Each structure stands twice: as C-alpha cells, then as structure tokens.
C-alpha cells in the first residue's frame, strides 16, 4: 500500500471499519423477518466483506450462513470478528466468485446479496448463480443503491477514485427490471433515503473508529495522514449519499401458482 495516497479501501483495511449493507442492522432484521428465517434455514450471503450481515444473522437467528467474498483480507477480518463475538459456529467464510458459485443447485433457503451486485463485473452471470442455488420457494434479498438525481460529475469522479472502482449511475427502475425475472416473483419492495449526518456526528464517528484502531505500526506523519484522509472520505460519502436511495427487494422463487390479481397498498391516515 502506498501510504502517501491511500484510497478508502486502504484506509478501512487499516482502521477495520465495519462494512454494513444499506440500512445496516434494520435491513438485516427486516429481511430476516420478511423471509421468515429460522434456525433450520441455510443462508448464502454474497459479498460478506467484514462479515456484519452473516454475524448478525448467526447471533439473532442461529441459522447456518455461508458467507462468501472475493477479498481474502476481508474474510480474515470477518472470521476474527465472528470468533470474538462467539458467532462463528454457524458461519462458513469462503473465498468465492459470485459469478461461479461452487454450490449445488437449490442449496439455500435465502440468498442475501446486499448492494454487492453493483460491483460484480458480469451481473447477468451473478443473477443466474443466485437463482440456481436458491431452493424452490426460497427468497432472494437484494439492497441495491441508486441515484434519484444526477450526481455532480466531479463528485462522482472523486467517489470512484476513493473506492478504486467504477460506479454506474443506475436508477430504481434499472434494478427492478434486472431482478424482475419470470421465475422470481416480487415479494416485498420498500424504498429508503439516507439521513443527513451533521458534521459533528461524522467527526464523532471518525474519532471512535480511529481511537479503537491500532496504528502503532505507522509513524506520526502517516497516522496524521490516515486521520485526515479518513475524515475527508467520510464527508465525501456523506455528500454522495444525498442523491442516493436504496430499496429492500425480496423475491421468491416461483412458488408454483399464479400471481395475485387483487393486490393492496398501505393506507396513510
């Protein structure tokens, strides 16, 4: 790593920031409730990163979770966290590619993919694999993020540089069309926007993360660079979140009967 010009992925690897799906613990618990997840179910989490979703599902439900990621360092950190939280017994962390899963057809009751599909090179191949390993009547949970307003091009370029990868400017309709396939029926769709965090909250969060991080291997100048750069990235992402929303999309493998005709909508009193 070039400490003189660290990107965001370098920084979070140093400070061990928790990588959560959009909506964090609320998304995980709502997905678990809506998919009727039980201790007997088998879950595949694609793109586990540092293991947040897998660990929380293990702690809350006690179900069996196979959590995969392409990044070996992230998996090592996920395993460390799971062990420290006594949540590792039901989790298998494995280094695998979402577009070429090694699991048999119809292996999992729930496939949880968060927002990871946005970063997969061949999204069509990934979706085919999600569907292939999902059991009949099982649930596919996705949390895609998308823009509801065109982002500033300079801001978008800065975000792409920060995370070290390309970001497509997608829409809600794009993801609905992507996941709406003939053998997947939409079971739930809810949309959320991101709250605006005041700068004081950003600073307090950065203080907490940096205080719990072991930066002893770095000299004073490098520690100051990490501190300053990390705070700059948090403020950058805060700005980028304002034109973004995300949806909790839950699809069910075709249960074998016709779609409902008379649907319903919530009443807002």
Protein Blocks (a to p, Z undefined) as FASTA:
>chain_A
ZZklccfklmmmmnopacddehijmlmmmmmmmnopafkbccddehklnommmmmmmmmn
opacddddfblklmmmmmmmmmmnopmmmpccddddfklccbdehkbfbdcekjmlmmpm
blmlmmmmmmmmpcehiacdddddddfbdcdfklmmmmmmmnopacddddfklmmmmmmc
fklccfbdcddddddddfklmmmmmmmmmmmpccklpcfklmmmmmmmmmmmmmmmmmmm
mmpccddddddddehiacdfbdcddddZZ
